């Protein structure tokens, strides 16, 4: 069950450093033994920081095309998880990232973030399906998405920086 002190809010550009650090820590934990070790090395935090500074400062134009960052915070205001939702040209919304601070997984934070994502899609993009991509070997995440009602709708290979590819699944939540 999610801690009653955990709150979910809309993220801002000021969240970039904390989200980047959480993102890198989550990758190092979830992807250890799945992706090549060099992909999780010293440059990962700087890459994530650059990514989040760009994502959270770019002007996407019209509101319907603008992604949303959801940040889960503990009672002290410390980020403990995040989700990043990106409207797609095909009318669906991609959960481009859903991460919970290592050591806090299994406590309901991911479920709360996914629920907030689904609620946002229902109100901001009525009728749109929510979907995400997950590495096939990330078995804990695959099991989580299936428990949360996601339906596997595709399989493919995901390209990564550094020139390698890994098998991934696509999970979709039906349009409300």
C-alpha positions, 0 to 999 in steps of 0.5 A: 500500500502506498504511504499516506505521506506520498503525493503525486504532483505535476513536475517542472523544469526544477525537477530535472536534477532529481528526476535524472538522479532517480532515473539513473539509479533505477536503470542501474538497479532494474537493468543490471545484467540486462543491458551491457555494463557500459550503458550503466556506467559513469556517463549515465547520470550526465546523459539522464541529466541532459535528457531531463533538462531538455525534456522539461524546458523545450516548448512542445507548441500546442497543449495537446502535444505537450508531455506531462511529468508526474512526480511522486514525493514522500512526506519530506518532499523528496521525489520517490518516483516519476512517470513521463507521459508523451502524446503520440501522433497516432492518438495514443499516449506513451508512458515513456518512463515509469520509475520508482526509487530503488528500495521502494518498489513494491510499496504502491508508488508505481501503482499510484503513478500508473493510476495518475497517468490513466486519470490524466489521459482520460481527462486530457486525451479522452478516448486515447489508449495508454501504452508503454514499452518494457524490456522483455528481461525486466521480468519484475516490471513485466509482472507489474504491468500485467498485474495492473491490467496491461495487455501485451500488444506488441513485441519488437527490438528496442534500440539503445544508445551505444548501438545495441538492441534488446527485445521489448514488449509493448503493454496497452491499457484500453481506452476508457 
